[in-house]
Amino acid sequence: MRRRSILVTVTLFADLRRFLPRGADEPQRYTLAEGATLADLLTAIGVAPDAELTAAVDGEVVGRDTPLHHGADVMLLSPRTISRWRS
C-alpha cells in the first residue's frame, strides 16, 4: 500500500533562515508523510530537537507534537524574533 504525502509551506524568520537551502528564497515547500508532526518537519529541515523556537501552524502557536495537514502554513520563529515583536 502506498503511503500518502502532504505538502506544507514553511516560512523561516531571523536566524532560523540559516536552514534555507543555499540560494533559496522563502517560503519553502516540504513534502512529508501523511500523519507527520511539526517535529518531523523540523527534522526534515535540519533543526535540532532541542532548538529553541516558536512555531505557528495556520496562525496558531503549536507544539512539536502537533500533526500537520496538507496545505498547512508553518511559521518558525526564534526567541530573538519574538522578543523584538514584544518591544
Backbone bond lengths (Angstrom), bond angles and torsions (degrees), N, CA, C in turn:
res aa  C-N    CA-C-N  psi(-1)  N-CA   C-N-CA  omega(-1)  CA-C   N-CA-C  phi
1 M - - - 1.438 - - 1.530 109.08 -
2 R 1.314 115.96 132.23 1.456 120.69 -178.63 1.522 110.73 -81.43
3 R 1.311 115.39 133.55 1.457 120.41 -179.74 1.528 109.48 -82.29
4 R 1.316 116.54 136.31 1.458 121.31 179.37 1.516 110.23 -78.58
5 S 1.324 114.55 159.38 1.458 119.38 178.73 1.529 109.86 -127.77
6 I 1.316 114.43 162.76 1.459 121.70 176.89 1.521 108.02 -124.51
7 L 1.310 115.86 155.65 1.454 122.30 177.14 1.520 107.72 -117.69
8 V 1.331 116.48 125.73 1.467 121.11 178.61 1.524 108.90 -122.17
9 T 1.321 115.89 152.07 1.458 122.18 177.92 1.522 108.12 -107.54
10 V 1.331 116.27 132.32 1.464 121.52 -174.51 1.530 110.05 -124.11
11 T 1.334 115.14 130.56 1.458 121.93 173.32 1.523 107.53 -114.38
12 L 1.326 115.96 126.73 1.457 122.78 -179.33 1.526 109.24 -106.36
13 F 1.328 116.42 135.09 1.450 121.23 -178.63 1.521 111.38 -114.38
14 A 1.336 115.27 153.57 1.470 124.84 173.58 1.529 111.14 52.46
15 D 1.340 116.90 -132.82 1.461 120.10 -174.22 1.523 113.21 -68.64
16 L 1.329 118.64 -12.93 1.466 120.07 176.27 1.535 111.70 -71.90
17 R 1.322 116.79 -12.80 1.470 120.34 176.83 1.533 111.52 -61.72
18 R 1.321 116.74 -17.48 1.471 119.13 178.68 1.524 111.80 -62.34
19 F 1.330 117.10 -16.69 1.466 120.66 178.97 1.524 112.62 -86.17
20 L 1.329 117.42 -2.46 1.467 119.70 175.79 1.524 109.43 -68.57
21 P 1.321 117.28 143.16 1.465 118.93 173.99 1.537 109.73 -60.37
22 R 1.307 116.76 147.15 1.466 121.85 -179.03 1.529 110.36 -53.10
23 G 1.318 115.04 127.91 1.456 120.90 177.65 1.521 114.25 80.41
24 A 1.319 117.11 -0.08 1.469 120.43 -177.69 1.522 110.40 -83.54
25 D 1.304 113.93 155.01 1.453 120.49 174.86 1.520 106.69 -119.86
26 E 1.320 115.85 158.16 1.462 119.63 -177.63 1.503 110.45 -84.25
27 P 1.311 119.22 165.12 1.466 126.49 -14.75 1.535 111.33 -77.05
28 Q 1.318 115.06 163.07 1.463 121.52 179.55 1.518 109.92 -108.10
29 R 1.314 115.92 150.60 1.470 120.82 176.83 1.522 108.66 -110.71
30 Y 1.321 114.02 138.62 1.465 121.06 178.95 1.513 109.32 -128.10
31 T 1.316 115.76 137.41 1.452 122.13 175.38 1.519 107.75 -100.51
32 L 1.330 115.36 127.26 1.468 122.22 -178.28 1.518 109.13 -129.70
33 A 1.313 116.22 162.81 1.459 120.90 175.64 1.526 109.59 -69.06
34 E 1.306 116.18 144.04 1.461 120.24 175.34 1.527 108.49 -55.86
35 G 1.329 117.28 136.40 1.459 121.66 -177.60 1.520 113.16 92.61
36 A 1.345 117.20 -0.58 1.462 121.13 -179.96 1.532 110.14 -64.78
37 T 1.320 114.72 149.80 1.459 121.44 178.03 1.531 109.58 -106.29
38 L 1.320 115.00 173.97 1.460 119.59 175.13 1.524 109.86 -58.45
39 A 1.319 117.86 -38.97 1.474 121.31 178.36 1.527 110.95 -58.82
40 D 1.332 117.46 -40.01 1.470 120.78 177.52 1.527 110.78 -63.57
41 L 1.326 116.39 -40.99 1.461 120.57 178.13 1.522 110.36 -63.23
42 L 1.328 117.04 -45.49 1.462 120.31 179.84 1.524 111.11 -59.38
43 T 1.318 116.76 -39.51 1.465 120.79 176.94 1.527 110.28 -63.22
44 A 1.325 117.17 -43.13 1.466 121.31 179.55 1.529 111.56 -62.26
45 I 1.329 116.23 -34.93 1.465 120.84 -179.80 1.524 111.00 -76.94
46 G 1.345 116.83 -28.22 1.459 121.41 -179.14 1.512 113.50 105.28
47 V 1.334 116.94 14.64 1.463 121.80 178.81 1.529 108.76 -80.69
48 A 1.319 116.34 130.94 1.471 121.28 -179.47 1.528 110.30 -62.84
49 P 1.341 117.02 144.40 1.470 120.59 -179.48 1.521 114.10 -57.76
50 D 1.339 117.45 -27.02 1.465 120.04 -178.34 1.535 113.31 -100.02
51 A 1.323 117.14 9.33 1.466 120.64 -179.85 1.526 110.78 -65.67
52 E 1.322 115.87 137.74 1.461 120.63 177.64 1.518 108.63 -81.88
53 L 1.316 115.49 123.15 1.454 120.60 176.96 1.513 109.16 -161.85
54 T 1.305 114.90 163.98 1.455 121.86 172.40 1.513 106.73 -117.77
55 A 1.323 115.51 137.07 1.457 120.40 -179.10 1.519 109.90 -122.39
56 A 1.311 114.66 143.72 1.462 120.97 174.31 1.522 107.76 -128.99
57 V 1.311 115.05 138.11 1.462 121.38 175.32 1.522 106.88 -119.85
58 D 1.316 115.04 121.49 1.466 121.47 -178.08 1.528 111.78 52.67
59 G 1.346 115.35 38.11 1.456 120.95 175.40 1.513 116.31 86.23
60 E 1.330 118.07 -0.14 1.468 122.01 -179.70 1.528 109.46 -112.08
61 V 1.339 116.84 130.91 1.467 120.70 177.15 1.522 108.42 -66.84
62 V 1.340 115.71 133.20 1.469 121.12 -174.46 1.520 110.95 -135.00
63 G 1.325 115.58 165.90 1.456 122.95 175.37 1.520 111.09 -95.16
64 R 1.310 115.32 170.29 1.475 120.55 -176.98 1.531 113.04 -67.04
65 D 1.321 117.51 -19.66 1.459 119.77 -179.31 1.531 112.42 -88.15
66 T 1.315 117.63 5.00 1.466 122.00 -178.85 1.522 111.14 -70.44
67 P 1.330 117.52 126.09 1.465 119.96 175.80 1.533 110.03 -69.84
68 L 1.306 115.76 142.59 1.458 121.24 177.92 1.527 109.51 -99.26
69 H 1.309 116.21 158.92 1.468 121.25 179.13 1.522 109.32 -127.68
70 H 1.307 115.64 160.54 1.455 121.17 178.87 1.527 108.89 -58.45
71 G 1.335 116.22 130.20 1.449 121.18 178.65 1.521 114.28 88.14
72 A 1.322 117.98 2.81 1.465 120.75 -179.06 1.523 110.60 -61.14
73 D 1.319 115.25 143.01 1.461 123.16 175.91 1.527 107.06 -106.93
74 V 1.329 116.36 109.58 1.462 122.40 -173.98 1.530 109.35 -107.90
75 M 1.333 116.13 131.56 1.463 121.88 173.91 1.517 107.83 -117.60
76 L 1.331 116.08 132.29 1.459 121.82 178.87 1.521 108.39 -117.29
77 L 1.325 115.48 123.11 1.456 122.41 -176.25 1.516 110.65 -124.49
78 S 1.319 116.09 140.43 1.462 120.16 175.74 1.518 108.78 -85.87
79 P 1.339 117.60 159.25 1.465 120.27 177.66 1.531 112.01 -56.31
80 R 1.322 117.04 -33.22 1.460 121.91 179.61 1.530 110.33 -62.42
81 T 1.307 117.91 -39.82 1.465 122.17 179.10 1.524 110.17 -65.33
82 I 1.306 116.99 -42.99 1.470 121.62 -176.75 1.519 110.16 -66.27
83 S 1.338 117.89 -40.93 1.462 119.50 -178.89 1.523 110.38 -65.33
84 R 1.320 118.61 -32.00 1.468 120.96 177.19 1.510 110.65 -68.53
85 W 1.343 117.95 -36.08 1.463 120.99 179.21 1.520 110.77 -67.09
86 R 1.333 116.71 -34.07 1.460 120.68 -177.41 1.520 112.88 -78.17
87 S 1.324 117.45 -17.50 1.474 121.76 -177.92 1.507 111.31 -71.15
